[in-house]
Amino acid sequence: MYNKWRTTFYTITLGEMVSTIGSSAVQFSLIWWLTDVYKSVNVMVIAALFTFLPNVLLGPLAGVLVDKLKRKFVIITSDLFSGVLAVFLALFFSSGHSSYTIVCLTLGLRTIASAFQIPAIKAVMPVLVPKEELTKANSISEFIDTGCNLLGPILGAFMVSVLPMNLILLTDLVGAIIACIAVSFAKIPEINSDSNTNNLHVIKSFKDVFKFFKSDKKLNYFTKLFFICTTLYMPLGMLFPLMVKQTFNGDSILAGIAQFSYTLGMLIAALILGIFSQKVKEYLKLSTFGLSLFAIALVLSGILPKDSFGGLLFLILCLFMGIGVNTSNIPYITYLQSTLPKEHQGKVMSFYQMLISLAMPLGLIITTPANEIFSLAMWFTISGVIMVFSIVVNSFLMSRYND
């Protein structure tokens, strides 16, 4: 049994790794094409909305369908849908009829596919992986995902320099086919649930999710904290290059190192949690520690010296921010997978994905006017202080409930 679940887990994970690298490279290429052709902030904002809003709008429906349908079917269909989209968009580029509207629609449709695929993959974990191995499995998955998202843009940048866009898009199809083949060979246990897709009851199903969260007081309080902190820090990750340039008078190389340092921190956290997974018991406390680490790094970032030395210190703080992100995310996901009913994991993971997707646009709405009032460095510190205050209040509320 041990070898069976492990073989299946790695088969799915490695197959999806190939698909994720291809998708990340294509995503970078499309964003770069929009940047290069239109050179408009408004265009980029609208494109960003197309990549986040579908998850928010379709999250409830996606979660219900993931629990109703066979999860292997959902994963394979989502991969194939993304691959077919890439083919159609490649045809538009080949014919010279590519446009901003078509690219944005494609980005939105790709996000719709991920709205179903990501919850399905995460919902498979607690069914496939023994409970005591969940932290390790999630750490491995997060390590691979982070690595893919690091390699994807690098591969995309290389392909943009040597290949036409229509050929770049076809790499997404190749990755999708490889992932589908891998998943098709994997033996995924299915949960017995009502498979009548004509009786979806989306609103009722999502009310059930809220009941699960409300019944676990610690989870309820922590989820609110998690959403507040995610809303504050997600937009700031996009502003690292601007922080480097405006505050520390750095160049593009320093900005690139800042982004790399942040990603490296995420990799380190995933690696450490994977190695010491058997010792991780207090999931929500560890997740709170991750948020605290990020918050402290944010506070310090805004009060660094405004010179090259401060820029170097900022690179170190970016590393700790990355460590904080995965030290928060991985235990939180593991707690959800290990405590909530397996037949409702699809809805729960869709809810989690919806929170993450909603946090970015909401954070941008808050951050944009705030930067008109405060300097970017000051907003980093203010965001960190708000996070620290929220963590302290949440820790007091959670302390009333024994493990």
Phi, psi and omega per residue, in radians:
M1 nan -0.695 -3.136
Y2 -1.022 -0.871 -3.105
N3 -1.203 -0.570 -3.104
K4 -1.115 -0.865 -3.104
W5 -1.172 -0.643 -3.120
R6 -1.150 -0.746 3.117
T7 -1.082 -0.786 3.130
T8 -1.111 -0.760 -3.132
F9 -1.033 -0.840 -3.110
Y10 -1.236 -0.554 3.083
T11 -1.077 -0.843 3.126
I12 -1.147 -0.815 -3.061
T13 -1.100 -0.789 -3.115
L14 -1.224 -0.625 3.075
G15 -1.109 -0.791 3.124
E16 -1.214 -0.452 3.087
M17 -1.071 -0.794 3.121
V18 -1.073 -0.764 3.141
S19 -1.124 -0.709 -3.111
T20 -1.159 -0.709 3.103
I21 -1.065 -0.796 3.125
G22 -1.107 -0.766 -3.139
S23 -1.134 -0.711 3.128
S24 -1.126 -0.696 3.115
A25 -1.140 -0.753 3.131
V26 -1.166 -0.720 3.114
Q27 -1.030 -0.796 3.104
F28 -1.065 -0.753 -3.103
S29 -1.100 -0.717 3.136
L30 -1.181 -0.746 3.111
I31 -1.112 -0.707 3.116
W32 -1.134 -0.676 3.115
W33 -1.077 -0.775 3.100
L34 -1.084 -0.735 3.136
T35 -1.106 -0.791 -3.059
D36 -1.235 -0.680 -3.051
V37 -1.435 -0.764 -2.994
Y38 -1.754 -0.493 3.082
K39 0.866 0.758 -3.067
S40 -2.257 2.282 3.088
V41 -1.125 -0.707 -3.135
N42 -1.059 -0.706 3.111
V43 -1.072 -0.742 -3.113
M44 -1.201 -0.641 3.113
V45 -1.129 -0.782 3.130
I46 -1.120 -0.708 3.095
A47 -1.073 -0.697 3.118
A48 -1.107 -0.691 3.108
L49 -1.094 -0.682 3.118
F50 -1.129 -0.449 -3.126
T51 -1.560 -0.156 -3.121
F52 -2.044 -0.718 -3.011
L53 -1.077 -0.678 3.128
P54 -0.969 -0.627 3.100
N55 -1.120 -0.660 -3.139
V56 -1.218 -0.786 -3.051
L57 -1.297 -0.631 -3.048
L58 -1.761 -0.037 -3.110
G59 -0.907 -0.869 -3.134
P60 -1.048 -0.810 -3.138
L61 -1.139 -0.737 -3.132
A62 -1.058 -0.756 -3.131
G63 -1.088 -0.729 3.125
V64 -1.114 -0.796 -3.123
L65 -1.155 -0.642 3.109
V66 -1.059 -0.653 3.123
D67 -1.374 -0.435 -3.138
K68 -1.432 -0.708 -3.042
L69 -1.633 2.909 3.027
K70 -1.195 2.264 -3.022
R71 -1.184 -0.545 3.054
K72 -1.073 -0.735 3.117
F73 -1.078 -0.746 -3.129
V74 -1.107 -0.771 -3.112
I75 -1.113 -0.836 -3.111
I76 -1.139 -0.766 -3.133
T77 -1.085 -0.719 3.136
S78 -1.110 -0.753 3.110
D79 -1.085 -0.813 -3.128
L80 -1.117 -0.672 3.133
F81 -1.061 -0.762 3.108
S82 -1.115 -0.696 3.120
G83 -1.127 -0.742 3.124
V84 -1.146 -0.684 3.075
L85 -1.005 -0.740 3.138
A86 -1.082 -0.670 3.128
V87 -1.129 -0.817 -3.141
F88 -1.081 -0.734 3.132
L89 -1.179 -0.621 3.086
A90 -1.074 -0.652 3.110
L91 -1.142 -0.677 3.093
F92 -1.103 -0.762 3.121
F93 -1.150 -0.669 -3.137
S94 -1.135 -0.606 -3.109
S95 -1.502 -0.079 3.138
G96 1.389 0.277 -3.104
H97 -1.867 0.343 3.108
S98 -1.192 2.550 -3.135
S99 -2.645 2.906 3.110
Y100 -1.007 -0.752 -3.110
T101 -1.095 -0.803 -3.115
I102 -1.128 -0.743 -3.138
V103 -1.123 -0.768 3.137
C104 -1.124 -0.711 3.086
L105 -1.078 -0.696 3.110
T106 -1.126 -0.743 3.092
L107 -1.033 -0.731 3.123
G108 -1.132 -0.750 3.136
L109 -1.169 -0.627 3.070
R110 -1.101 -0.662 3.122
T111 -1.184 -0.623 3.076
I112 -1.047 -0.743 3.109
A113 -1.061 -0.756 -3.134
S114 -1.212 -0.458 3.112
A115 -1.101 -0.480 3.078
F116 -1.626 -0.681 -3.009
Q117 -1.217 -0.846 -3.057
I118 -1.072 -0.840 3.082
P119 -1.081 -0.611 3.141
A120 -1.119 -0.768 3.134
I121 -1.138 -0.766 -3.138
K122 -1.192 -0.562 3.124
A123 -1.257 -0.407 3.099
V124 -1.228 -0.569 -3.028
M125 -0.921 -0.989 -3.074
P126 -1.184 -0.349 3.092
V127 -1.393 -0.630 -3.042
L128 -1.572 -0.723 -2.981
V129 -1.706 2.348 3.047
P130 -1.000 2.553 -3.040
K131 -0.965 -0.699 -3.095
E132 -1.241 -0.208 -3.132
E133 -1.844 0.038 -3.049
L134 -1.091 -0.753 -3.137
T135 -1.054 -0.764 3.133
K136 -1.122 -0.774 -3.134
A137 -1.097 -0.762 3.113
N138 -1.147 -0.626 3.113
S139 -1.142 -0.743 3.106
I140 -1.102 -0.783 3.133
S141 -1.076 -0.763 -3.126
E142 -1.190 -0.649 3.097
F143 -1.064 -0.799 -3.133
I144 -1.185 -0.751 3.129
D145 -1.063 -0.766 3.134
T146 -1.114 -0.755 3.102
G147 -1.080 -0.706 3.114
C148 -1.116 -0.738 3.140
N149 -1.237 -0.317 3.035
L150 -1.443 -0.750 -3.110
L151 -1.333 -0.562 -3.083
G152 -0.966 -0.944 3.115
P153 -1.077 -0.607 3.103
I154 -1.119 -0.793 3.094
L155 -1.116 -0.712 3.126
G156 -1.092 -0.747 3.127
A157 -1.094 -0.693 3.112
F158 -1.143 -0.786 -3.097
M159 -1.151 -0.653 3.113
V160 -1.044 -0.579 -3.093
S161 -1.379 -0.311 -3.049
V162 -2.192 -0.245 -3.057
L163 -2.200 2.631 3.000
P164 -1.258 2.753 -3.037
M165 -1.069 -0.612 -3.107
N166 -1.106 -0.625 3.099
L167 -1.309 -0.617 3.092
I168 -1.045 -0.746 -3.109
L169 -1.096 -0.572 -3.114
L170 -1.187 -0.355 3.080
T171 -1.124 -0.488 3.090
D172 -1.156 -0.678 3.103
L173 -1.117 -0.756 3.136
V174 -1.056 -0.808 3.121
G175 -1.086 -0.700 3.140
A176 -1.122 -0.724 3.139
I177 -1.113 -0.765 3.125
I178 -1.076 -0.756 3.134
A179 -1.115 -0.732 -3.135
C180 -1.108 -0.720 3.112
I181 -1.092 -0.773 -3.138
A182 -1.085 -0.823 -3.109
V183 -1.166 -0.631 -3.123
S184 -1.100 -0.523 3.122
F185 -1.475 -0.280 -3.112
A186 -1.354 2.415 3.096
K187 -1.655 1.785 -3.077
I188 -1.789 2.068 3.083
P189 -1.087 2.408 3.126
E190 -1.862 2.559 3.122
I191 -1.600 2.361 3.083
N192 -1.276 2.070 3.106
S193 -2.580 2.966 3.110
D194 -1.151 1.948 -3.061
S195 -1.603 0.171 3.139
N196 -1.321 1.738 -3.088
T197 -1.306 -0.132 3.073
N198 -1.440 -0.099 -3.087
N199 -2.157 1.117 -2.961
L200 -1.354 -0.698 -3.139
H201 0.827 1.050 -3.059
V202 -1.042 -0.824 -3.095
I203 -1.123 -0.778 3.132
K204 -1.086 -0.733 -3.125
S205 -1.109 -0.686 -3.138
F206 -1.278 -0.522 3.028
K207 -1.103 -0.631 3.089
D208 -1.075 -0.681 3.115
V209 -1.078 -0.788 3.126
F210 -1.090 -0.610 3.099
K211 -1.113 -0.708 3.106
F212 -1.056 -0.765 -3.123
F213 -1.190 -0.702 -3.112
K214 -1.232 -0.524 -3.127
S215 -1.232 -0.440 3.084
D216 -1.820 1.717 -3.014
K217 -1.044 -0.738 3.140
K218 -1.087 -0.769 3.126
L219 -1.121 -0.699 3.141
N220 -1.061 -0.851 3.135
Y221 -1.141 -0.763 -3.079
F222 -1.173 -0.644 -3.139
T223 -1.084 -0.673 3.079
K224 -1.118 -0.754 3.091
L225 -1.086 -0.782 -3.115
F226 -1.024 -0.741 -3.126
F227 -1.183 -0.746 3.118
I228 -1.040 -0.851 -3.099
C229 -1.166 -0.717 3.133
T230 -1.109 -0.689 3.113
T231 -1.082 -0.611 -3.127
L232 -1.348 -0.740 -2.986
Y233 -1.593 -0.403 -3.081
M234 -1.068 -0.806 3.120
P235 -1.136 -0.521 -3.096
L236 -1.168 -0.519 3.088
G237 -1.068 -0.559 3.107
M238 -1.324 -0.301 -3.041
L239 -1.720 0.120 3.106
F240 -0.963 -0.827 3.130
P241 -1.035 -0.713 3.135
L242 -1.180 -0.659 3.094
M243 -1.075 -0.769 3.134
V244 -1.073 -0.770 -3.066
K245 -1.291 -0.859 -3.046
Q246 -1.275 -0.766 -2.995
T247 -1.526 -0.706 -3.039
F248 -1.965 0.103 3.115
N249 0.938 0.670 -3.125
G250 -1.509 2.962 3.138
D251 -1.824 -3.023 -3.086
S252 -1.126 -0.545 3.136
I253 -1.137 -0.799 3.120
L254 -1.112 -0.667 3.114
A255 -1.113 -0.725 3.109
G256 -1.126 -0.682 3.117
I257 -1.150 -0.625 3.112
A258 -1.084 -0.792 3.111
Q259 -1.118 -0.729 3.138
F260 -1.132 -0.714 -3.141
S261 -1.070 -0.719 3.112
Y262 -1.081 -0.821 3.133
T263 -1.149 -0.678 3.104
L264 -1.064 -0.686 3.091
G265 -1.064 -0.710 3.097
M266 -1.093 -0.720 3.119
L267 -1.116 -0.747 -3.136
I268 -1.083 -0.774 -3.138
A269 -1.086 -0.780 3.134
A270 -1.091 -0.696 -3.134
L271 -1.151 -0.806 -3.122
I272 -1.124 -0.771 3.136
L273 -1.126 -0.607 3.098
G274 -1.158 -0.715 -3.120
I275 -1.195 -0.729 -3.077
F276 -1.806 0.474 -3.054
S277 -1.037 -0.618 -3.106
Q278 -1.162 -0.373 -3.108
K279 -1.618 -0.116 -3.119
V280 -1.463 1.986 3.140
K281 -2.101 -0.754 -3.085
E282 -1.560 1.405 -3.017
Y283 -1.056 -0.854 -3.066
L284 -1.244 -0.563 3.072
K285 -1.166 -0.716 3.107
L286 -1.154 -0.679 3.109
S287 -1.125 -0.674 3.081
T288 -1.113 -0.678 3.084
F289 -1.060 -0.720 3.115
G290 -1.066 -0.761 3.094
L291 -1.117 -0.676 3.133
S292 -1.114 -0.723 3.125
L293 -1.070 -0.768 3.116
F294 -1.117 -0.766 -3.096
A295 -1.072 -0.783 -3.140
I296 -1.116 -0.707 3.110
A297 -1.099 -0.649 3.094
L298 -1.132 -0.802 3.141
V299 -1.008 -0.815 -3.114
L300 -1.178 -0.579 -3.116
S301 -1.038 -0.650 -3.073
G302 -1.367 -0.225 -3.097
I303 -1.997 0.245 3.099
L304 -1.233 2.747 3.029
P305 -1.020 2.448 -3.086
K306 -1.530 1.017 3.139
D307 -2.544 -3.011 -3.083
S308 -1.107 -0.608 3.103
F309 -1.127 -0.728 3.066
G310 -1.068 -0.650 3.101
G311 -1.084 -0.699 3.110
L312 -1.158 -0.708 3.088
L313 -1.125 -0.606 3.120
F314 -1.091 -0.641 3.106
L315 -1.062 -0.689 3.114
I316 -1.165 -0.720 3.130
L317 -1.154 -0.594 3.070
C318 -1.060 -0.663 3.096
L319 -1.060 -0.790 -3.134
F320 -1.212 -0.565 3.050
M321 -1.088 -0.764 3.110
G322 -1.086 -0.723 3.079
I323 -1.066 -0.727 -3.136
G324 -1.097 -0.681 -3.114
V325 -1.040 -0.946 -3.092
N326 -1.317 -0.456 3.051
T327 -1.187 -0.400 3.059
S328 -1.538 -0.843 -3.022
N329 -1.164 -0.856 -3.011
I330 -1.089 -0.866 3.111
P331 -1.112 -0.606 3.140
Y332 -1.118 -0.826 3.109
I333 -1.072 -0.737 3.140
T334 -1.092 -0.697 3.106
Y335 -1.073 -0.776 3.114
L336 -1.050 -0.811 -3.083
Q337 -1.166 -0.550 -3.025
S338 -1.600 -0.234 -3.059
T339 -1.986 -0.440 -3.070
L340 -1.654 2.674 -3.110
P341 -0.992 2.383 -3.074
K342 -1.119 -0.547 -3.121
E343 -1.275 -0.148 3.111
H344 -1.991 0.183 -3.083
Q345 -1.082 -0.618 3.139
G346 -1.046 -0.820 3.134
K347 -1.127 -0.723 -3.115
V348 -1.129 -0.780 -3.132
M349 -1.211 -0.555 3.041
S350 -1.165 -0.659 3.092
F351 -1.104 -0.763 3.092
Y352 -1.060 -0.802 -3.139
Q353 -1.115 -0.632 3.119
M354 -1.147 -0.701 3.099
L355 -1.047 -0.804 -3.136
I356 -1.085 -0.749 -3.105
S357 -1.209 -0.630 3.136
L358 -1.255 -0.532 -3.081
A359 -1.095 -0.655 -3.084
M360 -1.143 -0.991 3.133
P361 -1.105 -0.636 3.110
L362 -1.147 -0.700 3.095
G363 -1.114 -0.671 3.100
L364 -1.133 -0.659 3.110
I365 -1.088 -0.635 3.130
I366 -1.366 -0.766 -3.029
T367 -1.209 -0.685 -3.060
T368 -1.031 -0.948 3.104
P369 -1.196 -0.525 3.132
A370 -1.090 -0.633 3.137
N371 -1.265 -0.251 3.030
E372 -1.360 -0.408 -3.106
I373 -1.694 -0.774 -3.095
F374 -1.943 2.773 2.972
S375 -1.208 2.791 -3.128
L376 -1.071 -0.718 3.124
A377 -1.071 -0.745 3.132
M378 -1.123 -0.648 3.140
W379 -1.192 -0.593 3.033
F380 -1.005 -0.835 -3.121
T381 -1.148 -0.776 3.137
I382 -1.058 -0.760 3.120
S383 -1.063 -0.732 3.114
G384 -1.114 -0.708 3.130
V385 -1.122 -0.749 3.107
I386 -1.070 -0.720 3.105
M387 -1.097 -0.786 3.139
V388 -1.059 -0.795 3.124
F389 -1.054 -0.780 -3.141
S390 -1.104 -0.691 3.138
I391 -1.133 -0.742 3.138
V392 -1.097 -0.821 3.131
V393 -1.081 -0.777 -3.124
N394 -1.129 -0.690 3.128
S395 -1.099 -0.657 3.091
F396 -1.128 -0.770 -3.131
L397 -1.152 -0.730 -3.116
M398 -1.239 -0.448 -3.104
S399 -1.159 -0.279 -3.140
R400 -1.343 -0.194 -3.102
Y401 -2.024 2.149 -3.129
N402 -1.336 2.625 3.089
D403 -1.119 nan nan
